[in-house]
Amino acid sequence: QVQLVQSGGGLVQAGGSLRLSCAVSGSIFSLNSMGWYRQAPGKERELVAALTSGGSTSYADSVKGRFTISRDNAKNTLYLQMNSLRPEDTAVYYCHLDQRLRPRVWGQGTQVTVSS
């Protein structure tokens, strides 16, 4: 059974940087993609960044040029490098993993708070 364990996050001032990590354990059946969502209070969960098994990346318009998604296959870990953070980036961030013919797997979530 695949499990995702997140780390990183916390409190940072506007303009600062944080890196989120998402460690993958268990056997992956057939990876389609991995990515990061976020959910701010009172708002719907939104896709922040995605990385396909082929290495293609996509980003929400609001984070393009500031966030970078990457994966270290040797460490089985997904990352989200967040630079030039803004107060509107404050949210709980969740990593996810999509496999063929399997339900989506979610990380436990981690709080990111950006102060102005």
Buried (B, 14 or more C-beta within 10 A) or exposed (E): EBEBEBEBBEEBEEEEEBBBBBBBEEEBEEBBBBBBBBBBEEEEEEEBBBBBBEEEBBBBEEBEEBBBBBBEEEEEBBBBBBBEBBEEBBBBBBBBBBBEEBEEBBBEBBEBBBEE
